[in-house]
Amino acid sequence: MLANADMEFPTVEDPEGDDQPITLNNFTTLQKHPDREFRERVYEAFYDEWGTVRNAVGAAYKNSVKTDVKMARARNYDTAREAALDGPNVPAEVYDTLVDTVDENLDTLHRHADLKREALGVEKLRMWDLYVPLVQEESPTIEYEQACEYVVDAVAPLGDAYQSRLETGLDSRWVDVYETKHKQSGAYSGGTYDSQPFILLNYQDDVESMYTLAHELGHSLHSEYTSETQPYVYSGYEIFVAEVASTVNETLLTHHLLETVEDERLRRHVLNEYLERFRSTLYRQTMFAEFEHRTHEMAEAGEPLTPDRLDDLYADLKGEYYAPPNSTTASPASGCASRTSTGRSTSISTPPASRRRWRWSTTSSNTGRGPPSATLISCVAAPGSTRWNSCVTPASTWPAPNRSSRRSTPTPSTSTSSRG
Ligand SMILES: [Zn+2]
């Protein structure tokens, strides 16, 4: 509510001299602009605005974490993470394996960052370079109707019944398509057991939005089928399986476009989008999970969660994920720059690759077994009796979608399933 309704982001002048209002939903689009100086101004203006609510956001996050910890203890769990994973019956080892595997393969993400740095011809990659496509050209315009056509054709391998159901849904006003003032940012699929699915988008006429449409439709069809075949009590699905339906649709869309589209520019952007989806869905969500694990560990150890400490932790993680080891590359060398919620730019040193992040704190009394909540997967369930998949974490969300940690804590009233 704070970000969607109360905060007003500034307007900046673009290189053509036109006023460009910044919104929660067009921020990443503006961050893809070829003019680097413009991107930097957008970035600074956007996070300056966040800086004005720094303490409020920090306090809200701290209270969310402490609630998770207290609720877990009240139910005799050793840690908040144990409580969070107990509901979906996911062994802690699954969580640890994911985080460990991502940790061990950060070199792939570093290589991607270095390729982007080379493509941009810059000495150091900065945070306002992160969303620029590897492809040296603007994203083709994909209007909503065209995106619908591509997605319907792409899901053909799932069968006629699935395909026609999806097409009928698109024709039946399942989707609230475009951004409007004070509309919830991001993208969601929701509904109830006995209702049709409802999809909230903030469609931006680009390749990324087309993929988001495919993603949300995956959740919607999943919900349709599960509601149809399961009694109410079994109709929910956990976040660990929710993303299968949505990301399969993304992959089908990639295959379909590469097999059928001849426009080279679009083909290059499809490949770029596929790489970006790995960066955001696999790496970034795991980074959020590590952040949440550490903050819950800190709370469990009785450490204060001040905005400064949250900033420092987040900046360290950003450095570790996005800054290639300086021993092997001349790129972000001593690290990339990260903007924290304070509105200040922070230079990040590259930490040792082998360091286990959730064991940094020597004062922690926690068992250190891993992150406490379900943000490693990008969809999160939102409050209420309805089922919502929040599938696009807005770049503006600082420092990570807070909803997830709350929802992943077992509460009697929330049997709803879980995006991200
Ligand atoms: Zn999702």
Residues whose N, C-alpha, C, O or C-beta is under 5 A from the ligand:
A	BS01	ZN	S246 C379 C391 R419 G420
